[in-house]
Amino acid sequence: MNTKLFAGVAFAALLLPVSAFAQSTGSTDFESEDIVVTGSRADNGVDGIKIPDGPKARVVLDQEFLAKQTPGNTVLDALNIVPGVNFTQSDPFGSSGGNIRIRGFDGNRVSLTFDGFPLNDSGNYAIYSNQQLDPELVDEINVNLGATDVDSPTASSSGGTINYRTLIPSETLSATLVASYGDFDFHRVFGLIETGNLTASGTRAFLSASKASNDKFRGTGEIRKQQFNAGIYQPLGDNGDFIRISGHYNENRNNQFRNPTLSDIRNALPAGVVAANAAASPENPIRLDFTNSQFAVVNGIENDALCSTPTPVNGTAQAAANCSNYYGVRINPSNTGNVRANSRFSLTDRLTLTLDGSYQYVLAHGGGSTTLSESDARAKGSLTASQGVDYNGDGDFRDTVRFFTPNITNTNRYTGIASLRYDFSDDQRVRVAYTYDNAQHRQTGEWGYLYSNGMPENPFAGRNGRPVLAADGFVITQRDRKSVALLNQISGEYIGRFFDRSFTIQAGLRVPFFKRDLQTYCPVQARDGFAYCSSQPIPNPTVTGTQPYVIVQPGAAFTSTGNPQPLYAPYAQEYTYDALLPNVGFTYNFVDTNLSMFGSYAKGLSAPRTDNLYRAPFIDVQPEKTDSFDLGLRYNSRMVQSQVTGWYIGYKNRIVTSFDFEQGISFDRNIGAVESYGFDGTVTVRPAQWVGLTAIASYTHTELLSNVRTTGTQVVATRGKKVTETPEWQFGGRAEFNYGPVNLGVQGKWVDERFATDLNDVVVGAYTLVDLDARFSLEDYGLKRTSLSLNVRNLFDERYFGNISTQVDARSGNPNFSVGYPRTVIGSVKFGF
């Protein structure tokens, strides 16, 4: 029995091939160990956590570390042990979504890839953490705190990259079964079969499936998830060439948690606990830092458990049920899947070709409902003389009816990456790469019917179920548009090492060409940018009489309130963006010491989000650009291992995204130039082989360099303020103990206060989360690969706020707050052979 115990976070791994830490097959091949590793290191990582010796600040977690985390949890939650990273999620099991930040960058600026292929939403670049690969299948996940790889197929990577890689099937036949049960009626079963070598040439495959469900920890509703994965791997000789094909399908059916607004919280608590929005200022901000009893009140702000719908009665007018916050319409279903292919071919001793390709499918929405009068102009459509539509079937046209009206997105995405590497010598190599990414969006929102108890007839409303029709047969919908997000990218890269291999330099150039083809088939409301889909006649402004809506020309003046409401006619538009994005870095190993220095510079870009280009027929918005600098030192010995990195990032055209819970979609705001700098540090000490201790710390300073214009001539004085939802300080660590069959780990993190508005007039208090994990191996009892485990999330039952949907200021906005999950206990049994 192995009784060694090392620290839970480490940064040795410097002897490992950096090929394990890159994204695409081309980046993996180009940064292989024979060219990158510049000096000897004490070991290959500590307890599943590694820091490679390269120009970029990068941290890697492998399956050894991930296996100790909560079974079935999103793999992104494990990244909280990485300095400079903060991940918050809506539930303890990882199935309800979350938000990640790296050095102040939100998830929309962080490139997330899966075996080298992009997972960010191709319309708004969001990361959906509850749709990730089962953690048992993740061979490793790496975080690049600086620049992306030069061939990365991303439109938004100014905040760094996260990439995880699927396991390669074992060469021997094996099977694994994990069964878990926990608080809030959590059930999960995961199964994996690895075939071993099926042929003499090493062909092997794997097949896995999982199913999980749990109740919401607050409010009515449940969360269900199932996932299926398969893959086949074929080595081509013994020189590292291979062909690999993998498939993935994930299905979520979630009742959403209600994220209370600032007003919700104020109204729920006694008078005076939360100041009025009008009283807030940067000097005297509204502070959300409550006692346990106050948090218990906030915890009770949830979606309604019941929906009382009126009984239809002929001859009388029934009002729509007041069920906008009913849990049955606050759902977030998603069907996602992909097929991935990776390959490597040695054309000659010096020339290597890598080819990657994938297809991805997404069908998802964020819920929502809308009421409509049976005699409304929208119900009549083009038949203006009709009485409307008897939607509730009571024989009259007097009623107002509530419908299920989510904004639905269906995406088909095709990605290809080709890379050609040439080795001049053992110490010098170059490569060129081409990247293609084509995401085709069909964004609709066909209204659907609700049952008498308020539940949707179909989780995808009228798209997959019974649609709501106007009197003329028109399908009433929230939006109706089609777009293509296209990327063609060329790149080149060089790596060389000098001075007896003590100095390594890496330089590259990425040249992306983005194209956005947009077409909306519905008019767009000029005041807020939302679509208005109807077959009713909509006149031009010159038509006399009182009209609810009028068509206005792009650029024309219109009133900000009242009727008629101005609409832009349906339109098509094309946007193109391109840039030269250089990056360069170095590593220097001091001779005859364990000390090395590294540094890098990278220019990053985030193209405007496709979804937000539909606000008007033409949007004059520029891509967000960044200049990032890193400089750091690494020291590694058998007793002490440490790394510290100082960094600086300058932004232009910084864009902030918020989520509209009523519409179920996100929207952006530009906050101008931003400056940020800070440091990330980690120290690991091994006082004995049976114990390991690690400490991490990060400091992030952010500053807005301009004021924000909101509407008309109104300007909010944000200059000098901090970026929202970004903690200035974070401290954490992990302690792990091994003795015989017992493994015990405790890890925790303190997160500083965070602002909820650009004006910094609403602030959320700091919090500390501590988790515990314990394992008992049954190997000594004749059951190899079998163990019992216990995970406790939020061990000390901390009350806190997780995700924040931010606003410009308290006066004009109403930020939302996600209530953090309570202490949660999960027990698991793992069987294997």
C-alpha positions in Angstrom: 0.0 0.0 0.0 1.3 3.4 -1.0 1.5 5.6 2.1 3.1 8.6 0.5 1.1 11.9 0.7 2.0 15.0 -1.1 0.5 18.5 -1.3 -2.8 18.9 -2.9 -1.5 21.7 -5.1 1.9 21.7 -6.6 3.8 23.0 -9.5 6.6 20.6 -10.3 5.6 18.7 -13.4 8.4 20.5 -15.2 9.9 17.3 -16.6 6.6 16.3 -18.1 6.0 16.9 -21.8 4.3 20.2 -22.3 2.4 18.3 -25.0 0.0 17.3 -22.3 -0.8 20.9 -21.6 -1.7 22.3 -25.0 -5.1 22.5 -26.8 -5.3 21.2 -30.4 -3.3 18.2 -31.6 -1.1 20.7 -33.5 -0.3 22.7 -30.3 0.2 19.4 -28.5 2.7 18.2 -31.1 4.5 21.5 -31.5 5.2 21.9 -27.7 6.4 18.3 -27.2 8.9 17.6 -24.5 12.0 17.2 -26.7 11.9 20.9 -27.7 10.3 22.7 -24.7 11.6 21.3 -21.5 14.8 23.2 -20.6 16.0 21.7 -17.3 15.6 18.9 -14.8 12.9 19.1 -12.1 12.4 17.2 -8.9 9.3 15.2 -10.0 6.4 15.0 -12.4 3.9 16.8 -10.3 2.4 16.5 -6.9 -0.8 14.6 -6.3 -2.3 15.4 -9.7 -1.4 19.1 -9.9 1.4 20.3 -12.2 2.9 23.5 -13.4 4.9 23.1 -16.7 8.1 25.0 -17.3 7.1 27.1 -20.3 6.7 30.8 -21.2 3.0 30.9 -20.3 1.6 30.9 -16.8 -0.2 27.6 -16.9 -1.5 25.1 -14.3 -2.6 21.5 -15.0 -4.9 19.2 -12.9 -5.0 15.6 -13.9 -7.3 12.7 -13.0 -5.4 12.0 -9.8 -6.7 15.3 -8.4 -10.1 15.3 -10.1 -11.0 11.9 -8.7 -11.0 13.4 -5.2 -13.6 16.1 -6.0 -17.3 15.6 -5.8 -18.5 12.9 -8.2 -20.4 14.3 -11.2 -19.5 17.9 -10.4 -18.5 20.2 -13.3 -14.8 19.9 -13.9 -14.5 23.7 -13.8 -15.2 23.7 -10.0 -11.8 22.0 -9.4 -10.1 25.1 -10.8 -10.7 27.0 -7.6 -7.4 25.6 -6.4 -5.6 27.5 -9.1 -4.5 31.0 -8.0 -6.2 33.9 -9.9 -9.2 31.7 -10.8 -12.6 32.0 -9.1 -15.5 29.7 -10.0 -19.0 30.1 -8.5 -21.9 27.8 -9.2 -25.6 27.7 -8.4 -25.8 24.3 -6.7 -23.4 21.9 -4.9 -23.5 19.3 -7.7 -22.5 21.4 -10.7 -25.7 20.8 -12.7 -27.2 24.3 -12.5 -24.6 26.5 -14.2 -21.9 28.8 -12.8 -19.5 31.6 -13.6 -15.7 31.6 -13.9 -13.3 34.5 -13.7 -9.6 34.5 -14.4 -7.6 37.6 -13.3 -10.8 39.6 -13.5 -11.9 38.3 -16.9 -15.4 36.8 -17.0 -16.1 33.5 -18.8 -17.2 35.2 -22.0 -13.5 36.2 -22.4 -12.0 32.8 -21.5 -11.7 30.3 -24.3 -13.0 26.9 -23.2 -12.0 23.9 -25.4 -12.7 20.2 -25.3 -10.0 18.1 -27.0 -9.0 21.4 -28.7 -12.5 22.3 -29.9 -14.4 25.4 -28.8 -17.2 25.1 -26.2 -18.0 28.8 -25.7 -21.4 29.7 -27.1 -20.8 30.9 -30.6 -23.3 33.6 -30.3 -22.6 35.2 -26.9 -19.3 33.4 -26.0 -20.8 32.2 -22.7 -19.5 29.1 -20.8 -22.2 26.7 -19.7 -20.5 24.8 -16.9 -23.3 22.3 -16.4 -22.8 20.8 -19.9 -19.3 19.7 -19.5 -17.8 16.2 -19.8 -18.2 13.8 -16.9 -15.1 14.3 -14.6 -14.2 10.6 -14.6 -13.4 10.9 -18.3 -11.2 14.0 -18.1 -7.6 13.0 -18.4 -6.5 16.5 -17.5 -7.7 20.1 -17.5 -5.3 22.9 -17.9 -5.6 26.7 -17.3 -3.5 29.1 -19.3 -3.6 32.4 -17.4 -2.1 34.3 -20.3 -2.4 34.0 -24.1 -4.2 31.3 -26.0 -2.4 28.9 -28.4 -2.0 30.4 -31.9 -4.3 28.0 -33.6 -7.1 28.2 -31.1 -10.6 28.5 -32.8 -11.9 31.2 -30.6 -13.5 34.6 -31.0 -12.9 35.5 -27.4 -9.8 34.5 -25.6 -8.4 37.7 -24.1 -8.8 36.3 -20.6 -6.8 33.1 -21.2 -7.8 29.5 -22.0 -9.1 26.4 -20.3 -8.8 23.1 -22.1 -9.6 19.6 -21.0 -8.7 16.4 -22.7 -10.6 13.1 -22.8 -8.9 10.0 -21.5 -7.1 7.6 -23.9 -8.7 4.1 -23.6 -6.6 1.7 -21.6 -4.7 -1.1 -23.3 -6.3 -3.6 -21.0 -9.9 -4.5 -20.5 -11.4 -2.7 -17.5 -14.7 -1.4 -16.1 -15.7 1.2 -13.6 -19.0 1.9 -11.8 -19.5 4.8 -9.4 -22.8 5.1 -7.4 -23.4 8.3 -5.3 -26.1 9.5 -3.0 -26.3 12.7 -1.1 -28.3 15.5 0.5 -31.3 17.0 -1.5 -32.0 13.5 -2.8 -28.9 13.5 -5.0 -28.6 10.3 -7.0 -25.9 9.6 -9.6 -24.7 6.5 -11.4 -21.7 6.5 -13.7 -20.4 3.5 -15.7 -17.3 3.1 -17.9 -16.0 0.2 -20.0 -12.6 0.3 -21.7 -12.1 -2.5 -24.2 -8.4 -2.9 -24.1 -6.5 -3.7 -27.3 -8.9 -5.1 -29.8 -6.3 -5.7 -32.5 -2.6 -6.4 -32.8 -2.1 -2.8 -33.9 -3.5 -1.4 -30.6 -7.0 -0.4 -31.6 -9.0 0.3 -28.4 -12.2 2.0 -27.3 -14.3 3.2 -24.4 -18.0 3.6 -23.7 -19.6 5.4 -20.8 -22.9 6.6 -19.5 -24.1 8.6 -16.5 -27.4 9.7 -15.0 -27.9 12.1 -12.1 -30.8 13.9 -10.4 -31.4 16.0 -7.3 -33.9 18.4 -5.8 -33.1 22.1 -5.7 -31.6 23.0 -2.3 -34.1 25.8 -2.1 -37.5 26.2 -3.6 -39.5 23.7 -5.6 -38.1 21.8 -8.5 -35.5 19.3 -9.6 -32.4 19.0 -11.7 -31.8 16.0 -14.1 -28.9 15.2 -16.2 -27.8 12.3 -18.4 -24.7 11.9 -20.5 -23.2 9.4 -23.0 -19.6 9.2 -24.3 -17.7 6.9 -26.6 -14.3 6.9 -28.3 -12.0 4.8 -30.4 -8.2 5.2 -30.5 -5.9 3.8 -33.2 -2.1 4.3 -32.8 -0.2 4.4 -36.1 3.2 2.8 -35.4 5.3 3.6 -32.4 6.3 7.2 -33.2 3.3 8.9 -31.6 1.1 9.0 -34.8 -2.6 8.2 -34.2 -6.2 8.6 -35.3 -8.8 9.2 -32.6 -12.6 9.6 -33.0 -14.9 10.5 -30.0 -18.5 11.3 -29.4 -20.4 13.0 -26.7 -24.1 13.7 -25.8 -25.4 15.6 -22.8 -29.0 16.3 -21.8 -30.0 18.7 -18.9 -33.5 19.3 -17.6 -33.3 22.0 -14.9 -35.7 24.0 -12.9 -33.9 27.3 -12.4 -33.1 28.8 -9.0 -34.5 32.3 -8.6 -31.7 34.8 -8.3 -33.2 37.6 -6.3 -32.8 41.2 -7.3 -31.6 44.0 -5.0 -35.2 45.1 -4.7 -36.4 41.5 -3.9 -33.9 41.4 -1.1 -34.8 44.8 0.3 -38.5 44.0 0.3 -38.0 40.6 2.0 -35.8 42.0 4.9 -36.9 44.4 7.6 -37.0 48.1 6.7 -33.6 49.8 6.8 -31.5 46.6 6.4 -30.9 47.4 2.7 -30.8 51.0 1.8 -32.8 52.5 -1.0 -31.2 52.4 -4.5 -31.3 56.2 -4.6 -29.3 56.4 -1.5 -26.4 54.4 -2.8 -23.1 55.9 -3.8 -19.5 54.7 -4.2 -18.6 56.4 -0.9 -21.5 54.7 0.9 -22.4 51.6 -1.1 -25.3 49.2 -0.4 -23.5 46.3 1.4 -25.0 42.8 1.1 -23.2 41.1 4.0 -25.9 39.6 6.2 -26.3 37.6 9.4 -27.4 33.9 9.2 -31.0 34.8 10.1 -31.1 37.5 7.3 -29.6 35.0 4.8 -32.3 32.5 5.8 -34.9 35.1 4.7 -33.1 35.8 1.4 -32.8 32.0 0.9 -36.6 31.9 0.9 -36.9 34.2 -2.1 -37.7 31.5 -4.7 -39.9 30.7 -7.6 -43.6 30.0 -6.8 -44.4 26.4 -6.0 -48.0 26.6 -7.4 -49.7 28.3 -10.3 -53.4 28.9 -9.9 -54.8 29.2 -13.5 -58.4 30.5 -13.9 -61.1 28.2 -15.0 -62.4 29.3 -18.5 -66.0 30.5 -18.4 -67.9 31.5 -21.5 -69.1 35.1 -21.4 -66.8 36.4 -18.8 -63.2 37.7 -19.0 -60.6 35.7 -17.3 -57.3 37.4 -16.4 -54.0 35.5 -17.0 -52.6 33.6 -14.1 -50.0 35.5 -12.2 -47.5 32.8 -12.7 -44.5 34.6 -14.2 -42.3 33.3 -11.3 -43.8 29.8 -11.3 -41.0 27.2 -11.2 -42.5 25.3 -14.0 -41.7 28.0 -16.6 -38.4 28.8 -15.1 -36.5 26.0 -16.7 -33.3 25.7 -18.6 -33.3 22.5 -20.8 -30.4 21.8 -23.1 -29.5 19.0 -25.6 -25.8 19.2 -26.6 -23.6 16.8 -28.5 -20.4 16.6 -30.6 -18.3 14.3 -32.7 -14.5 14.9 -32.6 -11.6 13.6 -34.6 -7.9 14.1 -33.8 -4.9 12.8 -35.7 -1.2 13.0 -36.2 0.9 11.9 -39.2 4.7 11.9 -39.5 5.3 12.7 -43.2 9.1 12.6 -42.9 11.6 12.6 -40.0 11.3 16.4 -39.8 7.8 17.1 -41.1 4.6 16.4 -39.1 1.0 17.0 -40.0 -1.9 17.2 -37.5 -5.6 17.3 -38.5 -8.5 18.0 -36.1 -12.2 18.2 -36.9 -15.5 18.4 -35.1 -19.2 18.8 -35.4 -21.3 20.2 -32.5 -25.1 20.4 -31.9 -26.9 22.6 -29.4 -30.6 23.1 -28.6 -31.3 25.1 -25.5 -33.1 28.0 -23.9 -33.6 29.9 -20.6 -37.3 29.7 -20.0 -39.9 32.4 -19.6 -43.6 33.2 -20.1 -45.8 36.0 -21.6 -49.4 36.9 -21.5 -51.6 37.8 -24.5 -55.2 39.0 -24.8 -57.3 36.9 -27.1 -58.4 40.1 -28.9 -55.0 41.7 -29.1 -53.7 42.9 -32.5 -51.0 40.3 -32.3 -53.6 37.6 -31.9 -55.6 38.9 -34.9 -52.6 39.2 -37.1 -53.3 40.2 -40.6 -57.1 39.5 -40.1 -57.7 42.9 -38.4 -61.5 42.6 -38.6 -61.5 39.2 -36.8 -62.4 38.9 -33.1 -59.0 37.3 -32.4 -58.4 33.7 -31.2 -60.2 31.8 -28.4 -57.0 30.4 -26.9 -58.5 28.9 -23.7 -61.4 27.3 -25.5 -64.3 28.9 -23.5 -66.1 30.1 -26.6 -65.4 33.8 -26.2 -62.6 36.3 -27.0 -62.5 38.2 -23.8 -59.6 36.5 -21.9 -56.0 37.0 -21.3 -53.9 33.8 -21.4 -50.3 33.0 -20.3 -48.0 31.1 -22.7 -44.6 29.5 -22.4 -42.3 31.8 -24.4 -38.6 30.9 -24.2 -35.9 32.3 -26.5 -34.6 29.1 -28.2 -31.2 28.6 -29.8 -30.3 25.8 -32.2 -26.7 25.7 -33.3 -24.8 23.5 -35.8 -21.1 24.1 -35.6 -18.3 22.8 -37.8 -14.6 23.2 -36.8 -11.4 22.2 -38.5 -7.7 22.7 -37.6 -4.7 21.8 -39.7 -1.1 22.2 -38.6 2.2 21.5 -40.3 5.4 21.4 -38.2 9.0 21.4 -39.5 12.0 20.7 -37.3 15.2 22.5 -38.4 17.1 20.7 -35.7 16.7 19.2 -32.2 16.5 22.7 -30.8 14.6 24.7 -33.5 11.2 24.2 -35.0 8.4 26.1 -36.8 4.8 25.4 -37.7 2.0 27.0 -39.7 -1.7 26.4 -39.0 -5.1 27.0 -40.5 -8.3 27.1 -38.4 -11.9 27.1 -39.7 -14.9 27.5 -37.5 -18.5 27.9 -38.9 -21.3 28.2 -36.4 -24.8 28.3 -37.8 -27.5 29.7 -35.5 -31.2 29.4 -35.8 -32.7 31.5 -33.0 -36.4 31.4 -32.6 -38.9 31.3 -29.7 -42.1 29.7 -30.9 -44.7 30.2 -28.2 -46.2 27.1 -26.6 -49.1 26.3 -24.4 -49.2 25.6 -20.7 -51.3 22.9 -18.9 -53.9 24.0 -16.4 -51.4 23.5 -13.6 -49.0 26.0 -15.3 -46.5 23.4 -16.6 -45.3 23.7 -20.2 -46.8 21.1 -22.6 -43.3 20.7 -24.1 -39.9 21.8 -22.7 -39.1 23.4 -26.0 -42.5 25.1 -26.3 -44.0 25.5 -29.8 -40.8 24.5 -31.6 -41.2 20.9 -30.6 -44.8 21.0 -29.3 -48.2 22.7 -30.1 -47.5 26.2 -31.3 -49.5 29.3 -30.6 -51.1 30.7 -33.8 -52.6 34.0 -34.7 -56.0 34.1 -36.4 -54.3 34.0 -39.8 -52.2 31.0 -38.9 -49.0 32.9 -38.2 -46.8 31.2 -35.6 -46.3 33.7 -32.8 -42.6 33.7 -31.7 -40.2 35.6 -29.5 -37.7 36.1 -32.3 -36.9 34.7 -35.7 -33.4 35.1 -37.0 -30.6 33.2 -38.6 -26.9 34.0 -38.3 -23.5 32.5 -39.2 -20.4 33.2 -37.1 -17.5 32.4 -39.3 -13.8 32.3 -38.5 -10.9 31.8 -41.0 -7.6 32.0 -39.2 -3.9 31.6 -40.2 -1.1 31.4 -37.7 2.6 30.7 -37.4 4.8 29.8 -34.5 8.5 29.3 -33.7 10.3 27.6 -30.7 14.0 27.6 -30.2 16.4 27.0 -27.3 19.9 28.4 -26.9 22.9 28.7 -24.5 23.2 25.1 -23.8 19.4 24.8 -23.7 19.1 27.0 -20.7 17.1 29.7 -22.7 13.9 29.0 -24.7 12.0 31.5 -26.8 8.6 31.0 -28.3 7.0 33.4 -30.7 3.9 33.3 -32.8 1.4 35.3 -34.8 -2.3 34.7 -35.0 -4.4 36.4 -37.8 -8.1 35.8 -37.4 -10.7 36.9 -40.0 -14.2 37.0 -38.4 -17.4 37.3 -40.4 -20.9 37.7 -39.0 -23.8 37.2 -41.4 -27.1 38.2 -39.7 -30.7 38.1 -40.8 -33.7 38.8 -38.8 -37.2 37.9 -40.1 -39.0 40.0 -37.5 -39.1 43.7 -36.8 -36.8 44.9 -34.0 -37.9 47.3 -31.3 -35.8 50.4 -31.7 -35.9 51.3 -27.9 -34.5 48.0 -26.5 -33.3 45.9 -29.4 -35.7 43.0 -28.8 -37.6 41.4 -31.7 -41.4 41.9 -32.2 -42.7 39.0 -34.3 -46.2 39.5 -35.5 -48.3 39.3 -38.7 -50.3 42.4 -37.8 -50.0 45.4 -40.2 -47.4 47.9 -39.0 -47.6 51.2 -40.8 -44.9 53.8 -41.6 -44.7 56.9 -39.3 -46.5 59.0 -42.0 -49.7 57.1 -41.6 -52.2 59.1 -39.6 -54.1 57.8 -36.5 -53.2 56.2 -33.3 -51.0 53.2 -33.9 -49.4 50.9 -31.3 -46.3 50.3 -33.6 -44.7 52.1 -36.5 -41.7 51.3 -38.8 -38.9 53.8 -38.6 -35.8 54.1 -40.7 -32.3 53.3 -39.3 -30.9 56.5 -37.8 -34.2 58.2 -37.6 -35.2 59.9 -34.3 -38.0 58.3 -32.2 -39.7 58.9 -28.9 -38.3 57.1 -25.8 -41.7 56.3 -24.2 -45.3 55.9 -25.1 -47.1 54.9 -28.3 -46.5 54.4 -31.1 -43.5 52.2 -30.4 -40.8 52.4 -33.1 -39.7 49.2 -34.9 -37.0 48.6 -37.4 -38.1 46.6 -40.4 -36.6 43.1 -40.8 -33.1 43.3 -42.2 -29.9 41.5 -43.1 -26.4 42.7 -42.2 -22.8 41.6 -42.4 -19.9 42.5 -40.1 -16.2 41.6 -40.5 -13.3 41.9 -38.1 -9.7 41.0 -38.4 -6.5 41.6 -36.4 -2.8 40.8 -36.1 -2.3 39.1 -32.7 1.3 38.5 -31.9 2.6 36.7 -28.8 6.1 36.0 -27.6 7.5 34.4 -24.5 10.7 33.0 -22.9 12.0 30.6 -20.2 15.4 30.9 -18.6 16.8 28.3 -16.3 19.6 29.6 -14.0 22.5 27.2 -14.3 23.1 24.7 -11.5 20.0 26.0 -9.5 16.4 25.1 -9.2 15.3 28.6 -10.2 13.8 29.6 -13.5 12.3 32.8 -14.9 9.6 33.1 -17.5 7.8 35.8 -19.3 5.3 36.5 -22.1 3.5 39.1 -24.0 0.2 38.5 -26.0 -2.3 40.7 -27.8 -5.8 39.4 -27.4 -9.1 40.0 -29.1 -12.8 39.5 -28.3 -15.0 40.1 -31.3 -18.5 41.6 -30.7 -21.0 39.0 -29.7 -23.3 37.9 -32.5 -26.4 38.1 -30.4 -25.9 41.7 -29.6 -25.3 42.8 -33.2 -29.1 42.4 -33.6 -29.9 45.5 -31.5 -30.3 47.6 -34.6 -29.8 47.4 -38.4 -26.2 48.6 -37.9 -24.1 48.5 -34.7 -21.0 50.5 -34.7 -19.0 48.5 -32.1 -15.4 47.6 -32.1 -13.7 44.4 -30.9 -12.3 44.4 -27.4 -8.5 44.2 -27.5 -6.0 43.5 -24.8 -2.3 43.7 -24.2 -1.1 41.2 -21.6 2.3 40.9 -19.9 3.5 38.1 -17.5 6.7 37.8 -15.7 7.4 35.2 -13.1 9.8 33.0 -11.1 9.6 29.3 -10.4 11.6 27.5 -7.7 11.5 23.8 -7.3 13.2 21.4 -4.9 12.3 18.2 -3.2 11.1 20.1 -0.1 9.8 23.4 -1.3 8.2 24.2 -4.7 6.9 27.7 -5.5 5.9 30.0 -8.2 5.0 33.7 -8.4 3.7 35.6 -11.4 3.3 39.3 -11.8 1.0 40.4 -14.6 -0.4 43.5 -16.3 -3.4 43.7 -18.8 -4.6 46.8 -20.7 -8.0 46.7 -22.3 -9.7 48.7 -25.0 -13.4 48.7 -25.5 -14.1 46.5 -22.4 -17.6 44.9 -22.7 -19.6 43.7 -19.7 -22.4 41.1 -20.1 -25.5 40.8 -17.9 -28.3 38.3 -17.9 -32.0 39.4 -18.3 -34.0 36.8 -16.3 -37.3 38.0 -17.7 -36.2 37.6 -21.4 -33.9 34.6 -20.7 -31.0 36.2 -22.7 -27.8 38.2 -22.1 -27.0 41.7 -23.1 -23.8 43.7 -23.2 -22.6 47.2 -22.2 -19.4 48.8 -23.1 -17.4 50.3 -20.2 -14.5 51.6 -22.3 -10.8 51.2 -21.4 -9.7 49.2 -18.3 -6.4 48.7 -16.7 -5.6 45.7 -14.4 -2.6 44.2 -12.8 -1.7 41.8 -10.0 0.1 38.7 -9.0 -0.6 34.9 -8.5 1.5 32.9 -6.1 1.6 29.3 -4.8 3.9 27.6 -2.3 4.0 23.9 -1.5 5.9 22.4 1.4 6.4 18.6 2.1 7.4 18.3 5.8 6.9 14.6 5.6 5.9 12.0 3.0 2.5 11.4 4.7 1.4 15.0 4.6 1.3 17.8 2.1 0.5 21.5 2.6 -0.2 24.1 -0.1 -1.1 27.8 0.0 -2.2 29.9 -2.9 -2.8 33.7 -3.1 -3.7 36.2 -5.8 -4.1 39.9 -6.0 -6.1 41.6 -8.7 -6.3 45.4 -9.2 -8.8 46.6 -11.8 -9.6 50.2 -12.7 -12.1 51.6 -15.2 -10.4 54.5 -17.2 -13.5 56.2 -18.6 -17.1 57.0 -17.7 -20.0 55.0 -19.1 -22.8 56.6 -21.2 -26.1 54.9 -20.6 -29.0 56.6 -22.4 -29.1 59.9 -24.3 -26.7 62.3 -22.7 -26.7 60.5 -19.3 -23.2 59.6 -18.1 -22.3 57.5 -15.0 -19.0 58.5 -13.3 -17.3 55.1 -13.4 -13.8 56.4 -14.1 -11.5 55.1 -11.3 -13.9 52.4 -10.2 -13.2 48.6 -10.1 -14.5 46.0 -12.4 -17.6 44.2 -11.2 -17.6 40.7 -9.7 -13.8 40.7 -9.4 -12.4 40.0 -5.9 -9.3 42.0 -5.1 -7.7 39.3 -2.9 -8.1 35.5 -2.8 -6.4 33.1 -0.5 -6.7 29.3 -0.4 -5.0 26.0 0.0 -5.2 22.3 0.5 -3.9 19.8 3.1 -3.9 16.1 2.4 -3.1 13.1 4.5 -2.5 9.4 3.6 -2.2 6.5 6.0 -2.7 3.0 4.8 -6.0 2.7 3.0 -7.2 6.1 4.2 -6.9 9.4 2.3 -8.2 12.6 3.8 -8.2 16.0 2.2 -9.3 19.5 3.2 -9.3 22.4 0.9 -10.6 26.0 1.3 -10.7 29.4 -0.2 -11.4 32.9 1.0 -12.8 35.3 -1.6 -12.8 39.1 -1.1 -15.8 41.3 -1.5 -17.1 42.0 -5.0 -18.9 44.9 -6.6 -22.3 44.4 -8.3 -22.3 47.6 -10.3 -19.8 49.5 -12.5 -20.3 52.6 -10.2 -19.3 50.4 -7.2 -22.4 51.5 -5.3 -23.5 47.9 -4.5 -21.0 45.5 -2.9 -21.3 41.8 -1.8 -19.4 40.6 1.3 -16.4 38.3 1.3 -16.9 34.5 1.9 -14.9 31.4 2.8 -15.7 27.9 1.5 -14.1 24.8 2.9 -14.6 21.3 1.4 -13.6 17.9 2.8 -13.0 14.7 0.9 -12.2 11.2 2.3 -11.4 7.9 0.7 -11.1 4.4 2.1 -9.6 1.8 -0.3 -10.7 -1.8 -0.1 -7.7 -3.1 -1.9 -6.3 -4.7 1.3 -9.5 -6.6 1.5 -9.1 -8.2 -1.9 -11.2 -5.6 -3.8 -8.8 -3.9 -6.2 -10.0 -0.5 -7.6 -12.8 -0.5 -5.1 -13.3 2.3 -2.5 -15.7 4.2 -0.4 -15.7 7.9 -0.4 -17.3 10.9 1.3 -17.4 14.5 0.1 -18.7 17.5 2.1 -19.2 20.7 0.2 -19.2 24.0 2.3 -18.2 22.1 5.4 -18.9 25.1 7.8 -22.2 26.0 6.1 -21.1 29.5 5.0 -23.9 31.8 3.9 -22.8 33.8 0.9 -23.7 35.0 -2.6 -22.2 33.2 -5.6 -22.9 34.4 -9.2 -23.8 38.1 -9.7 -25.6 39.6 -12.7 -24.2 43.1 -12.6 -25.6 46.5 -13.7 -24.2 50.0 -14.4 -25.4 51.5 -11.1 -28.0 51.0 -8.4 -30.2 53.9 -9.5 -30.8 52.7 -13.1 -30.3 48.9 -12.6 -31.3 46.1 -10.3 -28.5 43.5 -10.1 -29.3 39.8 -9.4 -27.6 37.6 -6.9 -27.3 33.8 -6.7 -27.6 32.4 -3.2 -24.7 30.1 -2.4 -25.4 26.4 -1.7 -25.4 25.1 2.0 -23.4 22.3 3.5 -23.9 19.2 1.4 -22.8 15.6 2.1 -22.3 13.1 -0.7 -21.3 9.4 -0.2 -20.0 7.2 -3.1 -19.1 3.6 -3.8 -16.6 2.9 -6.6 -16.2 -0.6 -8.1 -13.7 -1.5 -10.7 -11.8 -4.4 -12.3 
